[in-house]
Every structure is written in structure tokens, then in C-alpha cells.
């Protein structure tokens, strides 16, 4: 597999030995009139261009590099199957396709999917043959429709401000999986650190005995089994050793699942997230969340990291700067990234890419909620995810205010599906119903910034820069989930359209002093449980990163690390 891009297994929490990566060279075609179905392109045996999957056609790594809007695109490739591989079930997986995807196998439709950010699969067993098979994919994408989430993909031809190059079509790994007739469809994992146990909620295809084993550092720590007769079952797995998942220490257990002929390798972390008044506790302790905004963009791959190592590097760069986590901003990150967060003990907030959606429309719920529920289902088991944030900055859409019921119902559905984590309804503005009250504040004058939150730090009311539309909730955790954004232009010094917040410092010394004083305000506030600095690295025209777009440090990161990592007011002595 080393001769294809992104060869690693794309789903570390559900690994089986029987799988095949389909990344690499595919046939490709533009469909500017979105007329390919009428032209029966799904019956074609070749297309007129080549593309390297899983990189989007806008990216350099795809071999296409086309930056204009593409209403629809088509993909085609062949793959071989043996009779043995077809004896069970053949599943065709897509990491993500932006936005509306339709798939054919050997000219027959396999299924459709809406949503540009989540993984999905089709059972294609009955459509395959022994020998050569053909898979055809159509992707339809209209970021300007108001009926889909686009995140930071720019609605203009050129990138502008804090919106960047678009992504169309396949942008994560495509792969085959070979399953027995009866298999494990999925699991939800519920750690209980007080009881030193893991509860497993399993969904299966077929009936039989489900067996689970927990291993830590090569030692068997517990096993249990139960019979499943209706496709759903629960299993409590007691642990002889308790190792807590903490910030900076992933301490993951290996989890092995067996169901008939099916065998799955997974993992889990033992940790608890809990709100206690104005504090967010990790395993019962107040841990200040030193977060950084991570946009998840890459110069050569756009939405797609060029390698697994590039995913790890972004986390390491953040840790080197003294952060212990990130807001994964306006994008649902791939499962491999979350896996590395899990093993490195890196705190992250899961967020949907809501920008682009017209959340003022009554049908906004229909456009948003199905994909968001798929996000919750896919990523529920990641211990690194310490909270959910379905929306971010729900500004008026073409002069129309947000539909408050869309935000309220999304919050309620999030809590219904996952009661183990806090949920912020919409980060910054405009809050409707939320577990945590957060604000975005890009004030560049440290004296003004300090004075603004002085009374709040001493027990007074929270000043809200959007108080005309939202009322701060009392008695809940509070943090400034975007601040800083300090403009420091390195790579694009000759451009007058380079973008950042406010007036940039004139010298590096002035930058570091501003950074320190703004950050001190939040670290020293006993009523703040965390902060999130904007941002980790520059992206295209946006130059407020600590690193350049190609991940080179702009500053002495030891100085930044010392500023970020000193003890915060909420942290107890044992920290």
C-alpha cells in the first residue's frame, strides 16, 4: 500500500484485517452543466481526466488544481474481487465527499449520501462480480445554495479574509471492507472511572455471542461476553487496572471485539467530563483548557492532509506552543486526526462547518440535523472530544436572523444522543440554549481587554459584546473561545490584502507583549475555565497564526509556550 497516498487505515476505532485502500489514480471528469446523469455517465468505462484520490480537484496534490466552482464532478475506477472476498459482505466506504454523493457499481446504483463532512458506506455485495468491478461516483456541490454547510470554503472566486479555497468531491480515503455475513455494525463506549469499568452498547447484523477484551500495554485487563439476539446488546467490562486518560497523557486501552467470525480491533480511554457550577472538570479536576483554533487546511491538499504524519505534526506544533487542545473549527476533522488526539491526550471540541447554511429558513433543520447526527455517531467514542459545538457565529443570513428553534432543537438532539459531554449551541453568538456560555473577543488593546473582564473576575456580571441579542446564562462555565487573532505577516509581506484582526504590532517584541498580556487576563480570571487563541497557523490570506501556512514558526515557541502553560487561577495545587 506504500505506493498510494494516505495508505493507513482510515478508521482506527473499527479496524479489521480484511480491507483494501482504493486511494490513488482514478478517472475524473468535470460536469459543469450537472447533466451527467442525463448523459448516463455512470455507464461509461473511462473518463477524460485523471485525479489522485483522496485529494480534491482544487488541490495541487490531486493533479487537477482547478480553483473555480464545479457544480458536479465524476470519478471512476476499477478493482478486482476474489470469490472468497464476496462470500461474506463487501462494504464500500467513503471518508467524506463534498457534498451530495451518488454511487454506482458496475453501472447499477449502490446508494446516495448528503453531507460533505462525514463518513458513509454502502453494502455493494450483490452488485459485484468475481473479477473486475467498476465503481462510479458523482459529487454535486453548491456552496452558495444556502442549503448545505460549507465552513470556511469561500463563496467568492478568490479567497477572501478568513474564507479559503473550496473543496469539491472526494476528500478522504475510499476503501473496501470484507465482512462475514454476521458482523458488528458499531459500538458506543461508556467509560465509568468510579467503577473502573467500560460499558459497551453494540449494534450487530445477526445474532450470536459478543465477546470483548480490554488490554493495557500488552496485559489483559478484563473480558466479558453477552448473547445478542435482536441486533442490540449491552456489555459491562470490568477493568483490573485503571489508567486515566488525561490532558497530555492518552493512556489508551486496546479493545478487541469478537462476534462469530467477525473480529474488530479498537481502543478506548477512561475519562469523565463533568460540569460543576462554573467549572468544567476532567476526571473530577479543574484543568484549564488552553485551546487554539485549528482550521484544518493544508497548502497542497486543502481539506486533506498530505500524509498521516502531517496530522500528527499539527498536534505537536500546538503542544510545543503550550496548548493542550484545540477547537476544530468549521470543519469535521477526519478520524485519523482524532485518533492521534486520543493517543496524545489532546483536548478537542467537535464542531460542524455551519457557515454557508441559511439557518434562518424553516427547512434549516432538515439540511443540518441529519449530517450533525452522523457526526455524533461517528465520533462519539473519541476520548479527546471534550465537548460539542454544532454552530459557530450564527450571523444574520442576508439580513434574516437565525431560527432559534433550529439551534434549540439541535442542542436538545445533541444532548439526547450524548449526555456525557457539554454542548455549546453556537459559539460566540447568538446563544439560545447552551451548557457553556462562550464569547469571541478580538480586542487588541490589553488594557481595555483586562478592564472589560475585571468586574466579572470579582463576581460581577459577564460583559457581552452581543448582549443586544443574547443574555448571559448565570452559574454556567464561561470562556473566551476566540481571542487574539493578532496580525503578523511573514510570507505575504508585499500583499495589502493579507488579513488579521485589528492593527498588527510593529515589532516582534510588541507582538509577544500583546500576546502575553491578553493571555494573562484569561489565565488569571478565576471564573474562566479556558481560552482559545486564534490561531495555530496562517491560512492563505489570513495571517494571524503562530506558524506560517507551511507550518514554520513565526516566533520563539518557547516564549509562547511559557506564556500559555503557566498555572491558571482555576487550577488546584496538585496541577
Secondary structure, 3 states (H helix, E strand, C coil): CCCCCCCCCCCCCCECCCEEECCEEEEEEECCCCCCCCCCHHHCCCCCEEEEECCCCCCCCCCCCCCCCCCEEEEEEEEEECCCCCCCEEEEEECCEECEEEEEECCEEEEEEECCCCCEEEECHHHCCCEEEEEEEEEECCCCCCCCCCCCECCCCCCECCEECCCCEECCCEEEEEECCCEEEEEEEEEECCCCEEEEEEEEECCEEEEEEEEECCEEEEEEEEEECCCEEEEEEECCCCCECECCECCCEEEEEEECCEEEEEEECECCEEEECCEEEECCEECCEEEEEECCCECCCECCCCCHHHHHHHHHHHHHCCCCEEEECCCCCCHHHHHHHHHHCCEEEEECCCCCCCCCCCCHHHHHHHHHHHHHHHHCCCCCEEEEEEEECCCCECCECCCHHHHHHHHHHHHHHCCCCEEEEEECCCCCCCCEEEEEECCCCHHHHHHHCHHHHCCCCCCCCCCCCCCCCCCCEEEEEEEECECCCCCCCCCCCCECECCCCCCHHHHHHHHHHHHHHHHCCCCEEEEEEECCECECCECCCCECCCCCECCCHHHHHHHHHCCCCCCCCCC
